Amino acid sequence: MKKLVLTGAAGRLGSYLREPLSKMCDELVSTDLFDDIGTLYPGERYQKANLESLEDMSAVIEGADMVVHFGAIGDERPFETLLGPNFIGAYNVWEAAYQHKVRRVVYASSIHAVGMHKKQDFIGTDAPHRPDTFYGLAKCFAEDLASLYWDKRGLESVCMRILSAAQVNNPRALGSWLSYDDLIHMVTRAIDTPTTGFTIVYGVSNNDRVPVDNRLASHLGYRPKDNAEQFAAKVLAEAPPADPTDAGQMHHGGPFASVALGHSGVATMNIVNDKKEI
């Protein structure tokens, strides 16, 4: 490919995608809200842009073959806070992609789009939307937007419902973990699969305790290799007793299923900021 665009390039997950994406195209345009993101990889160019501006997104996306959209507020916030970057921002990405005849949008969706389904329900990619937060609602909106733009405008999308791409330090992550290597593999398959139409795939590693079913996304060729069971003995020995009355332990959304609307879910989690540095 000649040009790929990565939104959210300054984020933790974006930091792991920049190098592999730069090797898949002649030019990788990384974008975020910061003035710069430091050292760039060969073939990478940084362009500051605001998701809330269709003009900005159009300028970044012009000439691109595909867009890898990881930009947004990555936590629960009041609806008014999320409206610009997470809702309108998604529209601006898809609309700019359509206007510039981009072939496909690869989107960082989330388990929080279906977070209020019970964890004991082994849900597939066809599970109906059941968001756990306004943040999850934004993911539902973007997935439906992707479906609409495929049905009415022929713009392909792969929506990756990421479960938990962070270090395994709690019992939920024994099933929900997505390693960075498997993240890169999933994004690569979402890009190099010849045709995708509108596809949903769960972003999760090959965990013994995986709580979701990816069979309907088999055509992507996503075959994760890492397994969180290697961390199980330590995590379970250090964890407090399980509480079946805790909505966060009983639903796919984890802590996001138990927080009040508009209140941070990340604040209740012990996420290690192991952003990749170059």
N, C-alpha and C positions, 0 to 999 in steps of 0.2 A: 504494500500500500504506500501511497505517496504521503498521506497526512493522517495522523490520529490526533484527537483532542482529548485531554484528560482534565476534567473539572475536579475541584477538591484536591489538587496536587500537593498542597501544603499539609494535608491531614495525615494521620497515622497510617491509614490504609493506603492512601495515595502515595506515601513515601516508599512503599514496597512495590508499587506498580510502575513507577516512573522508568526504572532501568529496563525491565523486560519489555515494556511497551515501546521504548525508544529503539529496541532492536527489531521491532516488527514493521517499521515504516521508515521512509526517508526522513520525515520530519514529525517529531512529537511536539505538539503545542500544549504545554502544561499551564493551567490557569487557576487562580484563586484570588482572594482579596488583598493579599499582602503585596508590598511594593516589590519584593523579590523573594526567591526561595533558595538563594545561595548557589552553590556549585551545580552546574547542569551537566547532564550526561551527553555524550556525543550524539548529535542529531536532535537534541532537545532545545526548545526555545520556550521562554516563559513570557506570558502575556497577562497582565493584571486585568481582571474583568469581574463585573458584578452580575450574579445570576438574576437579580431582579430587573436587569436592563435587557430588553430584547435587542437593542442596538449593540450592546456589548457582546451578547452571545452570538449575534449575527456576524460581527467582526471576527470573533475567534473561530467560529465554525466554518466560515466560508472556505471552500476548497477541500474540506475534510472528506475522507472516505467513511470514517466512523467516529462516533463520540462515545467515550467512556465516562459516564456521569456519576461521580462520587461526591460532588459538592452539595452541601446543605448544612443546616444545624443538625448535629448528630445526637440529639437528646430531646426529651420532652420539655416543652416550654408552653406558655400561654398561646392560644391560637393566633392572636394578633402578631406575636413574635415570629411564628413559623410561616405565616401567610406569604410573606415576600420571598424568602429564599427557598422554602420547601414546596410551596404550592405554585406560586407564580413563576418561580425559578424553573420548575419542571416544565411548565408550559413553554417558557421561553426557549429552553433547550430543544424540545421537540419541534416547536414552530420554526426555529432557526434551522434546525436540521432538515426539515421539510423544504423550506424555502431554498436551501442550497443543495438540494438533491443528495443529501447524505444517505448512505445505504442502510445504516443500522445504528441504533443507540443501545449501548450496553449499560445497564442501570443498576446501581447499588440500592436495591430495595431491602426489605428487612422482614424478619420473622414477626415483627410488631404489626404488620398488616393483617396477621392472623393470630395475634398474640393471646386472644381470649378463648381460643380453643383449648380444651383440656389436654394436658400433656399425655395422658393415657390414650388419647385418640391419635392413632398413627396416621396423621393427615398427609395427603398427597398435594401435589402442586395445583390440583383442581379444587382444593378446599375453599369455600366461600370466604370472602373478606370478613374479618371479625377483629378490628383494631383494638389495641389496648390503651391507646393514648391519642392525643392530637398528632403526635409524631407518627404513630402508626397509621392514622387517617391520611396523612400526607403521602405515605407510601401507597395506600390504596388508591388515592387520586392519581398518582403517577403511573401506577400499573394500568388503571383504566384508561388513562390518557394514551399510554403506549398501545393498548389494545385498539383504541379508537383510530389512532393514526395508522395502524396496520390495516384495519378493516376499510377505512375510507380513503387513505392516502398512500398505502403501499410502503410505508416506512417500517422496516423490521425493528424489533426490539427483543432483547433478552433481559428479563428482570430477575436479578439474583437476590433471593430472599436470604440475606446473611443472618445466621443465628448469633454466634458470638466469636468474632475474630479478635481474640485477646488471650493472654496467658491463662492457663487452666489453674484456677485457685479457688474453685467452689464446686459443689456437687452438680449443679445444673450444667456446668461446662463439660462434664464428662460425656454428655450427650450432644451438646450444642457447639462444641469447639470447631472452629475453622482455622487451620494452620495457615500461615502466610504462604507457604509453598503451595497448598491446595487452593488458596485464594488466587494466586497467580495462574495456576493451572485452569481454574474455572473461567477466569477472564480471558485467557488465551483461547479456550475452546469456544467461548461466546463470540470471539472475534473471527476465528478461522473456520468455523463450521460453515459450509457453503451456503445453506439456506436455513433460516430459523423461523421466519414469520414472526408471530408473537409467541414467545416462550417464557415460561416461569421455571426457575430452577432454585432449589434450596442450596444456600452456601453453607455447607457443613462438611466436615472431614469424615473419614471412614471409621467412625467411632462405634464400639460395640453397643453403646447405649443410644445410638442416634434415634431421635423421636419423630422423624419425618421421612417421607417416601419420595424418591426422585425418579421413579421408573418412567413417568410420563415425559421426562426430560432426557431420556436415554440417548436421543438422537444428537445431543450436543457432544457426546463422547467424554463427558466429565466423569473421571474415575479417580476420586480422591484416594490418597495412600496413607495419610497419617491417622493415628488412632489415639484418642485421649486416655485410653485405659492404662497407658504407661504411668499416668499421674494418679490413678485411682486410690491406691493404698494410702498415699500421703494425704490427699485431699479429704478422704472419708475419715481418716483418723483425727484430723484437725477440725472437722466440721461439727457444729452443734447438732443436737438431735433434730431429725426431720419433724416438720409441723404440717400435718395434712389440712389444717385450717387456714394456712397461709396461701392466699391466692397466687403469690409469686412463686411458690413451690409447686402449685398444682396446674399452672397454665403455661403454655408455650412462651409467653412473653416474659416470664421470669419476673424480676422486680418491677418491670414496667406494668405488669398486670395488677400490682398492688398499690402503686403510688396514686395519689389524687391527680386528676386532670390538671395539666399545667405545671406540675411539680417534677423536678428532675428525677429521672430513673437512674442515670449514671451516678448520681451522688450517693446512691445506696449500694453501689458496686465497687469492688476493689480492682479497678482496671489499671494495669501498669502501662505507663506511656513509654513503650519501647519503640518509638518512632525510629525508622532507619535514617542514619546520618551518612553523608558522603563527604 
